[in-house]
């Protein structure tokens, strides 16, 4: 009961943290690629 709920909440926190991390990596990657292509076209 309580233990399962607690570990389930922990998994949710890990997913939330991991999702935020992945989003940050993707955002910076996309930004770098966009910047590189922007410099090339000019």
Secondary structure, DSSP 4 states (H G I P E B T S, - for coil): -HHHHHHHHHHHHHHHHHHHHHHHHHHHHHHHHHHHHHHHH-
